[in-house]
Amino acid sequence: MTKRSTLPNVSRRVRLACFFAMALLALAPSLFVYVDGKARIREESVVDKADAILVLGARVFPGGRPSDALADRLDTALRLYRAGVAPRVVVSGDHAEADYDEPGAMAAWLVGRGVPREAIVEDGAGLDTYTSMARAKSTFALSSVVVVTQAFHLPRALYLANRKGLLCQGVVADARRYRRAPYYQLRELVSRVRAFLDVQRNRLVPLER
């Protein structure tokens, strides 16, 4: 009688242990990507010089107005450019559709604040972070970059930059509290796992437009 009553409890504990073991196994790549990338983050005032400042795209509203997150990335890149960190700014984002142009809006924002047009490189095929880093190396022949994006995104971006052969540093662009920040932070757990898998299988990307 006693044995029969304890069996369900034992079975439940085994299932629970298996669940936690599987969850830990799934999150291990995410933790690896985070730790690897975070080690490459630098303070804005001490960042080393590089071939280019690489600004990763984010939402642009109709009329070309950058979202808050993108405006903060651009503002950070502008300060770095004015400080002489790099001679070029690469703006990489989504321009897959004719009526939506992240890099064009980013370039216009920078030009409007005094960055020479010839110092800006637009990458309209940077549809995700992995592709942006692969193209920075293979299409634009960069060797070293300073990556600019928000804190939740930066470790993954730097992990990918390093794995695609770029000497990289990152600068956090957070200048305010962002709407839906908890959601993006949670989504990063999955995105880091995908980044790890993309690197392992060497996912192919369009290197020419």
HELIX and SHEET records of a PDB file:
HELIX    1   1 THR A    2  LYS A   38  1                                  37    
HELIX    2   2 GLU A   44  VAL A   46  5                                   3    
HELIX    3   3 ASP A   68  ARG A   82  1                                  15    
HELIX    4   4 GLU A  102  VAL A  111  1                                  10    
HELIX    5   5 ARG A  117  ALA A  119  5                                   3    
HELIX    6   6 THR A  129  SER A  138  1                                  10    
HELIX    7   7 LEU A  154  ARG A  163  1                                  10    
HELIX    8   8 ALA A  181  ARG A  201  1                                  21    
SHEET    1   A 5 ILE A 120  ASP A 123  0                                        
SHEET    2   A 5 VAL A  89  SER A  92  1                                        
SHEET    3   A 5 ALA A  52  LEU A  56  1                                        
SHEET    4   A 5 SER A 144  THR A 149  1                                        
SHEET    5   A 5 LEU A 167  VAL A 172  1                                        
SHEET    1   B 2 VAL A  60  PHE A  61  0                                        
SHEET    2   B 2 ARG A  65  PRO A  66 -1                                        
END                                                                             
